[in-house]
């Protein structure tokens, strides 16, 4: 494992946001959702593609807070432009579990 410096970690903006829209993504190679996430007034809304269909449906995602990297460059994923990276951890079966605050925090709050 390569060690990083504190400055390296500080450059990654991991922020909380609330999912405000969930759309199907039938063009994705692997099952995925198109998410619109509200990161508050300073960052605004960003879109992301997330391969989390194994554990989450539209109803369980809408209104949920997540943690995402908001300072990556945009990435083209098929016909969709992803503007942030929603974070998650893989279970033993490969399903992705979202990383999220355990209590509500303001949208845009940065990981401390």
Secondary structure, DSSP 4 states (H G I P E B T S, - for coil): -----HHHHHHS-EEEEEEEEEEE-TTSSS--EEEEEE-HHHH-EEEEEE--TTT--HHHHTT-EEEEE-SSPPEEETTEEE-SEE-EEE-TTSPEEEP--SS---TTPBP-
